[in-house]
Amino acid sequence: MCALFGWLDYKDIVPYRVLRKLTQALANAAEERGTDAAGISYVHDGKITIFKRPKPAHKIHFNAPAETKAVMGHTRLATQGDRKRNFNNHPFAGHVDKEFAFAHNGVLWNDKDLRKDGVIPNTYIDTDSYIGVQLIEKQGKLDFDSLQYMAETVEGNFTFTVLDQYNTIYIVKGSNPMYLLHFDTIGLYIYASTETIMQKALKQLGLHKFESKRIDTEEGDILRVDKSGKITRSRYEPKIYRSKYMSWYDYEDSSYYNMHEEILLAYCGCYGVDSSDVELLLDYGYTCDEIEDMLTDHSLLQEALRDVKYMCGEELYESCYGGVF
């Protein structure tokens, strides 16, 4: 579980000091989904610049230059690739017909298979997410076609963001969340993985007082927001094992379900949640995505656990969980 965040300013109305504070506020709020590392990318002198550190966002001073028109950010909860080796952290640099930066929220599990089959080369970067960069580079260009190829080749759960050297932001919406707002009157797009992250950041700066419109995204969407604020769209075909039309029990025998469950059980302790509670919710039909949301909102978690315990009955719960109720 990681977080994506960023903004694109296309009217030059918002003061630089506000945009600088917005970057930090989004990064700090996004810590709720990952504290192992944080980073941003932006364009400086026509070149992609990436600044990242193996630290929580609040311990990093993000300070993009005054002429910055777009920022793409990421906070990381490490699942593969040692965070202390900073090249394993997001964003990642890519080079095709243009320079780009790449960030990913989720987990991909076919990176080793793609290297073994010779689809992409071996690399010193251990993070599973980096195969997205390599698949785009394999196409030799950054456009809807190469992003479609990448999204349909990887296997896992994801949402990707890409920033190119011309201040264009791409969003490739998978099964992981994305919340995108457009502030038309001030010429600003802001995005974050969740509404909670977004609202924390906006309230800190008072931007929640400005009128905004949510831009809808669904699994299979590819959005392109250019430096003038124009949105164009394309599509890719989501893998069936992570289709939103499958119910929770359809995932039980799939690689997606098993992988996502394993990750939840591994990192739930970072949020003060016992793995036995996660297992109980899984047993009673809660999806991995639902439980993931509960890890950052303990009121929802406790409500769900109360409901499950009520359905189980105290006697059954005691027999399964050592008499602790």
VMD Tcl script that draws the C-alpha trace (Angstrom):
set ca {
  {0.00 0.00 0.00}
  {1.52 3.31 -1.12}
  {0.13 6.70 -2.10}
  {0.23 8.86 -5.20}
  {-0.22 12.62 -5.11}
  {0.46 15.67 -7.23}
  {-0.80 18.75 -9.02}
  {-0.73 20.59 -12.34}
  {-1.00 24.39 -12.53}
  {-2.02 25.58 -16.00}
  {-3.17 29.19 -15.49}
  {-0.34 30.63 -13.37}
  {-2.86 32.06 -10.92}
  {-1.89 30.14 -7.77}
  {1.11 31.74 -6.00}
  {4.32 29.74 -5.84}
  {4.35 29.71 -2.03}
  {0.89 28.08 -2.03}
  {1.94 25.42 -4.53}
  {5.08 24.70 -2.53}
  {3.01 24.26 0.63}
  {0.52 22.14 -1.32}
  {3.26 19.69 -2.29}
  {4.36 19.29 1.33}
  {0.80 19.05 2.64}
  {-0.11 16.33 0.14}
  {3.09 14.41 0.92}
  {2.55 14.62 4.67}
  {-1.09 13.54 4.40}
  {-0.08 10.67 2.11}
  {2.06 9.22 4.90}
  {-1.02 7.35 6.07}
  {-0.35 4.90 3.24}
  {3.42 4.64 3.55}
  {6.32 6.01 5.60}
  {9.28 4.01 4.27}
  {10.21 6.57 1.62}
  {8.85 9.58 -0.23}
  {9.70 11.47 -3.38}
  {8.57 13.93 -6.02}
  {9.35 14.65 -9.65}
  {9.03 17.90 -11.60}
  {10.40 19.61 -14.69}
  {13.36 21.99 -14.33}
  {15.00 23.65 -17.35}
  {13.11 21.26 -19.62}
  {14.46 18.17 -17.83}
  {12.79 15.70 -15.51}
  {14.08 16.09 -11.96}
  {13.51 13.46 -9.27}
  {14.03 14.07 -5.56}
  {13.43 11.13 -3.20}
  {14.68 9.91 0.16}
  {14.23 6.75 2.30}
  {12.41 8.74 4.98}
  {8.82 9.61 5.93}
  {7.52 12.60 4.00}
  {7.29 14.89 7.03}
  {11.05 14.52 7.52}
  {11.78 15.69 3.97}
  {11.70 19.29 2.76}
  {10.08 19.32 -0.68}
  {10.94 22.53 -2.46}
  {10.44 22.49 -6.23}
  {11.61 25.66 -8.06}
  {9.34 28.64 -8.56}
  {8.76 27.94 -12.26}
  {7.40 24.42 -11.55}
  {4.10 23.77 -13.33}
  {3.47 20.18 -12.20}
  {4.55 17.86 -9.39}
  {4.15 14.09 -9.27}
  {4.69 12.53 -5.83}
  {4.74 9.20 -4.02}
  {4.92 7.87 -0.46}
  {6.05 4.28 -0.08}
  {5.27 1.27 2.06}
  {8.01 -1.07 0.88}
  {7.02 -4.57 -0.23}
  {9.90 -5.42 -2.58}
  {13.26 -3.65 -2.86}
  {15.27 -2.33 0.08}
  {14.14 1.25 0.77}
  {17.61 2.17 2.08}
  {18.90 1.80 -1.47}
  {17.32 4.97 -2.73}
  {17.16 3.79 -6.34}
  {14.45 1.34 -5.21}
  {12.16 4.20 -4.19}
  {9.65 6.12 -6.32}
  {9.49 8.02 -8.62}
  {11.62 6.24 -11.24}
  {13.22 7.85 -14.28}
  {12.50 6.69 -17.83}
  {13.82 7.63 -21.27}
  {12.09 7.13 -24.62}
  {11.28 9.80 -27.20}
  {11.06 12.06 -24.15}
  {12.13 11.92 -20.50}
  {9.56 10.85 -17.95}
  {9.09 9.97 -14.28}
  {6.97 7.03 -13.15}
  {5.21 6.15 -9.87}
  {3.07 3.20 -8.82}
  {0.61 2.42 -6.03}
  {0.16 -1.32 -5.61}
  {2.05 -4.57 -6.06}
  {3.13 -6.30 -9.29}
  {4.12 -9.95 -9.21}
  {5.17 -10.93 -12.73}
  {8.39 -8.89 -12.86}
  {10.60 -11.96 -12.41}
  {8.65 -13.90 -15.06}
  {9.02 -11.05 -17.58}
  {12.77 -10.95 -16.98}
  {13.07 -14.72 -17.17}
  {11.18 -14.76 -20.47}
  {13.37 -11.98 -21.88}
  {10.53 -9.48 -22.25}
  {12.51 -6.95 -20.21}
  {16.18 -6.98 -19.15}
  {17.58 -7.55 -15.67}
  {18.27 -4.44 -13.64}
  {19.91 -3.38 -10.38}
  {16.55 -1.91 -9.27}
  {14.76 -4.51 -7.14}
  {11.34 -2.85 -6.90}
  {8.56 -4.67 -8.77}
  {7.14 -1.32 -9.94}
  {10.16 -0.64 -12.16}
  {8.93 -3.12 -14.78}
  {6.38 -0.45 -15.73}
  {9.21 1.88 -16.76}
  {10.96 -0.89 -18.68}
  {7.81 -1.88 -20.56}
  {7.25 1.72 -21.67}
  {10.89 1.99 -22.72}
  {10.51 -1.25 -24.68}
  {7.94 0.57 -26.85}
  {10.34 3.45 -27.45}
  {7.73 6.13 -26.82}
  {5.41 7.56 -24.21}
  {1.82 7.75 -25.42}
  {-1.53 6.01 -25.01}
  {-0.36 2.96 -26.95}
  {2.75 2.37 -24.85}
  {0.80 2.90 -21.61}
  {-1.86 0.47 -22.78}
  {0.83 -2.11 -23.58}
  {2.38 -1.62 -20.14}
  {-0.92 -1.83 -18.24}
  {-2.01 -4.96 -20.11}
  {1.36 -6.70 -19.65}
  {1.85 -6.25 -15.91}
  {0.04 -8.48 -13.44}
  {-0.98 -7.20 -10.05}
  {-2.92 -4.40 -8.47}
  {-2.04 -0.87 -9.46}
  {-2.64 2.70 -10.35}
  {0.23 4.46 -12.16}
  {1.15 8.10 -12.69}
  {3.62 9.43 -15.26}
  {5.05 12.94 -15.71}
  {6.88 13.84 -18.94}
  {9.37 16.62 -19.60}
  {6.64 18.78 -21.16}
  {4.58 18.90 -17.93}
  {2.01 16.37 -19.09}
  {0.64 14.05 -16.42}
  {-0.74 10.61 -17.26}
  {-2.90 8.58 -14.88}
  {-3.35 4.86 -15.57}
  {-6.24 3.79 -13.33}
  {-6.18 0.22 -12.14}
  {-7.86 -1.44 -9.17}
  {-6.13 0.88 -6.71}
  {-7.76 4.20 -5.75}
  {-7.37 7.63 -7.34}
  {-9.05 10.93 -6.43}
  {-8.67 13.75 -8.97}
  {-10.05 17.29 -8.59}
  {-10.20 20.18 -11.07}
  {-10.26 23.76 -9.76}
  {-11.35 25.50 -12.95}
  {-11.42 29.06 -11.63}
  {-7.78 28.97 -10.52}
  {-6.54 26.58 -13.23}
  {-5.36 23.76 -10.99}
  {-5.60 19.97 -11.00}
  {-4.82 18.13 -7.76}
  {-4.79 14.36 -7.27}
  {-4.23 11.94 -4.41}
  {-4.80 8.25 -3.88}
  {-7.72 8.84 -1.53}
  {-10.24 11.54 -0.67}
  {-8.98 11.49 2.91}
  {-5.48 12.48 1.83}
  {-6.90 15.14 -0.47}
  {-9.13 16.76 2.14}
  {-6.38 16.87 4.78}
  {-4.10 18.73 2.41}
  {-6.78 21.11 1.06}
  {-8.01 22.09 4.51}
  {-4.48 22.83 5.67}
  {-4.13 25.43 2.89}
  {-7.74 26.63 2.74}
  {-8.11 25.35 -0.83}
  {-11.22 23.41 0.17}
  {-13.07 26.74 0.04}
  {-12.58 26.96 -3.73}
  {-15.08 25.36 -6.07}
  {-13.84 22.12 -7.59}
  {-15.14 19.23 -9.64}
  {-14.13 15.62 -9.29}
  {-12.86 14.00 -12.49}
  {-14.19 10.47 -12.65}
  {-11.77 7.61 -13.25}
  {-12.47 3.90 -13.38}
  {-10.38 0.79 -13.82}
  {-9.16 0.65 -17.41}
  {-8.90 4.43 -17.88}
  {-5.81 6.22 -19.13}
  {-5.99 10.01 -18.63}
  {-3.67 12.58 -20.15}
  {-3.66 16.08 -18.66}
  {-1.43 18.42 -20.68}
  {0.21 21.69 -19.63}
  {-2.78 23.69 -20.89}
  {-5.16 21.72 -18.67}
  {-6.77 19.73 -21.48}
  {-7.81 16.15 -20.64}
  {-7.82 13.37 -23.21}
  {-8.65 9.74 -22.49}
  {-7.91 6.25 -23.69}
  {-8.51 2.73 -22.40}
  {-6.74 -0.54 -21.69}
  {-8.30 -3.94 -20.97}
  {-8.07 -4.83 -17.26}
  {-7.10 -8.36 -16.32}
  {-10.13 -10.42 -15.39}
  {-8.71 -11.54 -12.04}
  {-8.92 -7.96 -10.78}
  {-12.13 -6.94 -12.50}
  {-14.44 -4.91 -10.30}
  {-17.31 -7.17 -11.39}
  {-15.93 -10.17 -9.50}
  {-17.24 -10.77 -5.98}
  {-14.95 -11.48 -3.04}
  {-15.24 -15.26 -3.21}
  {-14.17 -15.27 -6.86}
  {-10.75 -14.04 -5.73}
  {-10.18 -16.93 -3.33}
  {-8.26 -19.17 -5.72}
  {-6.61 -16.41 -7.75}
  {-3.04 -15.15 -7.52}
  {-4.34 -11.64 -6.92}
  {-6.32 -12.62 -3.83}
  {-3.53 -14.66 -2.31}
  {-0.87 -12.02 -2.96}
  {-2.98 -9.13 -1.67}
  {-3.97 -11.08 1.44}
  {-0.34 -11.93 2.17}
  {0.68 -8.28 1.93}
  {-2.18 -7.15 4.19}
  {-1.19 -9.64 6.86}
  {2.45 -8.60 6.59}
  {1.99 -4.85 7.02}
  {-1.18 -4.52 9.15}
  {0.99 -4.37 12.28}
  {2.47 -1.09 11.02}
  {-0.99 0.40 11.61}
  {-1.48 -1.15 15.04}
  {-3.84 -3.83 13.73}
  {-3.49 -7.47 14.75}
  {-3.22 -9.96 11.88}
  {-5.86 -12.18 13.56}
  {-8.40 -9.36 13.11}
  {-7.51 -9.10 9.42}
  {-7.89 -12.87 9.04}
  {-11.28 -12.74 10.75}
  {-12.55 -10.05 8.38}
  {-11.26 -11.99 5.37}
  {-13.03 -15.12 6.63}
  {-16.32 -13.24 6.78}
  {-16.23 -11.84 3.28}
  {-14.52 -8.48 3.48}
  {-12.34 -7.81 0.45}
  {-8.65 -6.96 0.68}
  {-9.37 -3.48 -0.70}
  {-12.00 -2.84 1.98}
  {-9.67 -3.95 4.77}
  {-6.86 -1.84 3.33}
  {-9.07 1.25 3.69}
  {-9.88 0.26 7.29}
  {-6.20 0.22 8.26}
  {-6.15 4.01 8.02}
  {-9.56 4.49 9.62}
  {-9.76 2.47 12.83}
  {-13.36 3.54 13.46}
  {-14.39 1.63 10.34}
  {-12.24 -1.31 11.41}
  {-13.75 -1.50 14.88}
  {-17.27 -1.23 13.45}
  {-16.61 -4.11 11.07}
  {-15.08 -6.23 13.81}
  {-18.06 -5.60 16.10}
  {-20.42 -6.71 13.34}
  {-18.41 -9.86 12.66}
  {-18.13 -10.72 16.36}
  {-21.88 -10.24 16.72}
  {-22.50 -12.59 13.78}
  {-20.05 -15.14 15.17}
  {-21.47 -15.06 18.66}
  {-19.26 -14.72 21.69}
  {-18.85 -18.48 22.16}
  {-17.60 -19.05 18.60}
  {-15.28 -16.05 18.77}
  {-13.78 -17.23 22.08}
  {-13.14 -20.71 20.71}
  {-11.37 -19.32 17.65}
  {-9.40 -16.53 19.27}
  {-8.21 -17.81 22.60}
  {-11.03 -16.46 24.75}
  {-10.23 -12.78 24.11}
  {-13.34 -10.78 23.29}
}
mol new
graphics top color blue
foreach p $ca { graphics top sphere $p radius 0.5 }
foreach p [lrange $ca 0 end-1] q [lrange $ca 1 end] { graphics top cylinder $p $q radius 0.2 }
display resetview
